[in-house]
Amino acid sequence: MKYLLLLALLAVVWLLWSKRQWNGGADTSPRQDAAPEKMVACAYCGVHLPESEGICVDGQVYCSEAHRLAGGAKEH
């Protein structure tokens, strides 16, 4: 009986050790996500997009070059 308990204890220790070795390269500290980015609407079509992806001209934000060019003749 004592050999069975010793074997079970060794199995638990081995499982814990192998799990720790397998996750050894992983960073256990919590990740810090990037700050949320401001969303803006295209002045021509109204599609929302991240501010960094927009084309800003004269205070207006456009989703593409074509909408920037057509921006003066908004007929939607």
C-alpha positions as CSV (number, residue, x, y, z in Angstrom):
1,M,0.0,0.0,0.0
2,K,2.8,2.4,0.9
3,Y,4.4,1.8,-2.6
4,L,1.1,2.7,-4.3
5,L,0.9,6.0,-2.3
6,L,4.5,6.8,-3.1
7,L,3.9,6.1,-6.8
8,A,0.8,8.4,-6.8
9,L,2.8,11.1,-5.0
10,L,5.6,10.8,-7.6
11,A,3.1,10.9,-10.4
12,V,1.6,14.1,-9.1
13,V,5.0,15.7,-8.6
14,W,6.1,14.7,-12.1
15,L,2.9,16.1,-13.7
16,L,3.3,19.4,-11.9
17,W,7.0,19.6,-12.9
18,S,6.3,18.7,-16.6
19,K,3.5,21.3,-16.8
20,R,5.8,23.9,-15.4
21,Q,8.5,23.0,-17.9
22,W,6.1,23.1,-20.8
23,N,4.9,26.6,-19.8
24,G,8.4,27.8,-18.8
25,G,8.9,30.1,-21.8
26,A,5.5,31.8,-21.4
27,D,5.4,35.1,-19.6
28,T,3.1,34.8,-16.6
29,S,2.7,38.5,-16.1
30,P,-0.5,40.1,-17.3
31,R,-0.4,41.7,-20.8
32,Q,-1.0,45.3,-21.1
33,D,-3.2,45.9,-24.1
34,A,-2.7,49.0,-26.3
35,A,-4.9,51.9,-25.5
36,P,-8.2,51.9,-27.5
37,E,-8.0,54.0,-30.6
38,K,-10.4,56.8,-31.4
39,M,-12.9,56.0,-34.1
40,V,-14.0,58.6,-36.6
41,A,-16.6,58.7,-39.4
42,C,-15.8,59.3,-43.0
43,A,-17.0,62.8,-44.0
44,Y,-18.3,61.4,-47.4
45,C,-19.9,58.0,-46.7
46,G,-20.1,57.9,-42.9
47,V,-18.2,54.6,-42.4
48,H,-16.4,54.5,-39.0
49,L,-12.7,53.7,-39.0
50,P,-9.7,54.1,-36.7
51,E,-8.4,57.6,-36.7
52,S,-4.9,56.4,-37.7
53,E,-6.3,54.8,-40.9
54,G,-8.2,57.9,-42.1
55,I,-7.1,60.6,-44.5
56,C,-7.5,64.0,-42.8
57,V,-7.8,67.1,-44.9
58,D,-9.0,70.5,-43.6
59,G,-10.5,69.0,-40.5
60,Q,-12.5,66.3,-42.4
61,V,-11.6,62.6,-42.2
62,Y,-12.1,60.3,-45.2
63,C,-11.9,56.6,-45.5
64,S,-10.1,56.5,-48.9
65,E,-8.4,58.7,-51.4
66,A,-11.5,58.4,-53.7
67,H,-13.8,59.7,-51.0
68,R,-11.3,62.5,-50.3
69,L,-11.4,63.6,-53.9
70,A,-15.2,63.3,-54.1
71,G,-15.7,65.0,-50.7
72,G,-16.6,68.4,-52.1
73,A,-19.5,67.0,-54.1
74,K,-21.4,65.0,-51.5
75,E,-24.7,64.0,-53.1
76,H,-25.7,61.0,-50.9
